[in-house]
Amino acid sequence: MPHISVKLWTGKTEAEKKKLAEELTKTAMSLLGNGEESFSVAIEDVEPHEWKEKVYMPEIIGRKEKLYKQPGYKM
């Protein structure tokens, strides 16, 4: 049962988040072969001034072994 978790800066609309969840699910379905009912998608807003503390340090730097795509920025 794949679960996709997305963190992004605040400011995206509910419609944009729903579309992102739909597109992530479609792409994951085509790559993994699971049916739509197998997927869940969570989207969490993070304030830009909290990004380093809440996302960059713990999830990008602190979990490099789990990161499949490196960001193109450094903090």
Secondary structure, DSSP 8 states (H G I E B T S, - for coil): --EEEEEEETT--HHHHHHHHHHHHHHHHHHH---GGG-EEEEEEE-GGGHIIIIIIIIIITTGGG-SS--S---
